[in-house]
């Protein structure tokens, strides 16, 4: 059975506690999962359970709810069809037991509240079955035969409500949204601009970055990704199609035309080609939990940057080095423009990113580490051969699948299937487990 395009997962995100996981798909739906094993094992901390020789529970998530976040629209002024595809999901701070999150398609950002509501049912009605019609008349009721409705509460059920809609602020497709650590603001970024929003205000945003030239023919690069610093609410980073990453400080000026730091790798002499700028484009950036290190993904590599050192990346990990001889073919079938995401573990020791044939790579990023693993997201994952020691990642479980499973690939690592690609993945904020999306299926892996 063929996978429907609307069922393909297009966004994935853990919340800060790691107790909830959200996915968005090309059909505009958001699906929420809730962790269950933590509730069943409240006898102590993870390390205490290990030391006490108790069986270790692996993370288990169950379906919680889903809702239609975005619908297809049509901009009649620009004669432009706006897809319902969810581009990004970001969790916000919880309050009063309710979950809050932001979701966006190409043009509109929505703020959702998900809260458990008890379902009330009427168990009795105001009628008496003993009162029958006699000669066309109903006997007069007495007080003993009068029945009042009784309302009882049953099991609670999660209900999603759209609280706010942030729209009409971007001329180009929204590629990124990111929450600020202050819990009050967030940014949205398209190809040429980054806007700053207050969560409480929907009709106004502040343009803080604008790279649009006076003449569009002078345009040399576009914004590809933007992310707030995890602890400093005045700092954010954004990447460009030229392979550079800029760190800006909101305290410097209202419009951050100038950056405080620029991170880019020096270009090797005599190595330029038609594909150089295309494969240098940064598709995703992620801050490590403490905010000192920044992870970036371009088409060929995964790079780790120290924000205190702008001379070059601390480490570079080869992901698609074997594809260099095939760049012409990749350009012809548009695969060279695929935007792979990246993620970094909560302890900052490992990083992961996706590839073709539903493969994803895990690298040890701590100084001196030689860890690397390459696995396939499928029902029967198999470790791919790598020339260095690999970390023992194993498949945990398949969380959800709509439709049929994606087609498998041949065991030969050179025979990659470019139609099956693992673009989206997220690392649990406190444990060594990864959620990754392959087609319409969501998989969990643990170390």
PyMOL commands that set and color helices and strands:
alter all, ss='L'
color gray80, all
select helices_A, chain A and resi 5-7+37-40+46-51+216-218+276-280+321-332+335-337
alter helices_A, ss='H'
color red, helices_A
select strands_A, chain A and resi 9-14+20-25+29-35+61-68+73-75+80-82+88-91+99-104+109-124+133-134+137-138+150-166+176-179+185-189+193-198+206-210+223-228+235-240+245-249+261-263+284-287+293-297+301-306+315-318+342-344+350-354+359-364+372-376+394-401+424-427+433-438+441-446
alter strands_A, ss='S'
color yellow, strands_A
deselect
rebuild
show_as cartoon
